Amino acid sequence: MPKVSSNVVRVRIHKRIRRRLSGSPARPRLAIFRSNKHIYAQVIDDSRGATLTAASTLDADAKKDQKHSGNVAAAKAVGRLIAERAKAKGIEAVLFDRGGYLYHGRVKALAEAAREAGLKF
């Protein structure tokens, strides 16, 4: 029996989570995607199917003080950046969508940095 890749398992978990989790105009969804080199965050209004704001380690604002883009420090910078951009658009509270990833490491660092910057979830 062939082994199932960890990404296939992650996508399956993410689909199961998304059945119950949907962003609204009052409380949009903060979605995370993590690759080996970068981390991405989007604030999404699922009722319109629109991305309200986004941040990643590819942004110049997040790259400023970072030597590497795939570590916990870079994830914290993205968390602060997404919170600032969301608050600038008048978004105070979001639903956190961890994308099927474990709440650990870079995902946890991004979430905690966004909370410290004033985003509620």
C-alpha positions in Angstrom: 0.0 0.0 0.0 1.6 3.3 -1.0 2.3 6.0 1.6 0.1 9.1 1.4 2.2 12.3 1.3 1.9 14.8 4.1 0.7 17.5 1.8 -2.3 15.3 0.7 -3.1 14.8 4.3 -2.8 18.5 5.0 -5.2 19.4 2.1 -7.7 16.8 3.3 -7.6 18.3 6.8 -7.9 21.8 5.3 -11.0 20.9 3.3 -12.6 19.4 6.4 -11.9 22.6 8.4 -13.2 24.8 5.6 -16.6 23.1 5.6 -17.2 24.7 9.0 -15.2 27.9 8.6 -16.4 30.7 6.4 -15.4 34.4 6.5 -18.0 37.1 6.4 -17.8 40.9 5.9 -18.1 41.4 9.7 -15.5 38.7 10.5 -13.3 37.7 7.5 -11.1 34.7 7.4 -7.3 34.9 8.0 -5.9 32.2 5.8 -2.3 30.9 6.0 -0.2 29.1 3.4 3.3 27.9 4.3 6.0 26.8 1.9 9.6 25.8 2.6 10.9 29.2 1.7 8.0 31.6 2.5 4.8 32.1 4.4 1.7 33.9 3.1 -1.4 35.3 4.9 -4.6 36.6 3.4 -7.7 38.2 4.9 -10.6 36.9 2.8 -14.3 37.7 2.7 -15.8 34.4 1.5 -19.3 35.8 0.9 -17.8 37.9 -1.9 -14.9 35.6 -2.7 -12.5 38.6 -2.4 -9.2 39.0 -0.7 -9.3 42.1 1.4 -5.6 42.3 2.2 -2.6 40.1 2.1 1.0 39.9 3.3 3.9 37.5 2.8 7.6 37.2 3.3 7.9 38.3 -0.4 6.7 41.8 0.6 9.4 44.4 0.9 8.0 45.5 4.3 8.4 42.0 5.7 11.9 41.5 4.2 13.4 44.6 5.8 15.2 43.1 8.8 15.0 39.4 7.7 18.0 37.5 6.4 15.9 34.3 5.8 12.2 34.2 4.8 11.3 30.6 6.0 11.8 30.9 9.7 9.8 31.9 12.8 11.2 35.5 12.9 9.9 36.0 9.3 6.5 34.6 10.2 6.3 37.1 13.1 7.0 39.9 10.7 4.3 38.8 8.4 1.9 38.5 11.3 2.5 42.0 12.4 2.2 43.2 8.8 -1.1 41.5 8.1 -2.6 42.9 11.3 -1.5 46.4 10.5 -2.9 46.2 7.0 -6.2 44.7 8.2 -6.6 47.4 10.9 -5.9 50.0 8.2 -8.9 48.6 6.3 -11.1 48.7 9.4 -10.9 45.0 10.2 -10.7 44.3 13.9 -11.7 40.6 14.2 -11.0 37.6 12.0 -11.5 33.8 11.9 -8.1 32.0 11.9 -7.7 29.4 9.2 -4.5 27.5 9.8 -4.8 25.8 6.4 -4.5 22.3 7.7 -1.1 23.0 9.3 -0.4 22.2 13.0 -0.7 25.2 15.3 3.0 25.1 15.9 6.2 26.9 14.8 5.8 29.4 12.0 1.9 29.2 12.0 1.8 29.8 15.7 4.4 32.7 15.5 2.3 34.4 12.8 -0.9 34.0 14.8 0.6 35.3 18.0 2.3 38.3 16.2 -1.1 39.2 14.6 -2.8 39.0 18.0 -0.1 41.2 19.6 -0.6 43.8 16.8 -4.3 44.1 17.7 -6.1 41.6 15.6 -8.8 39.6 17.5 -9.3 35.9 17.0 
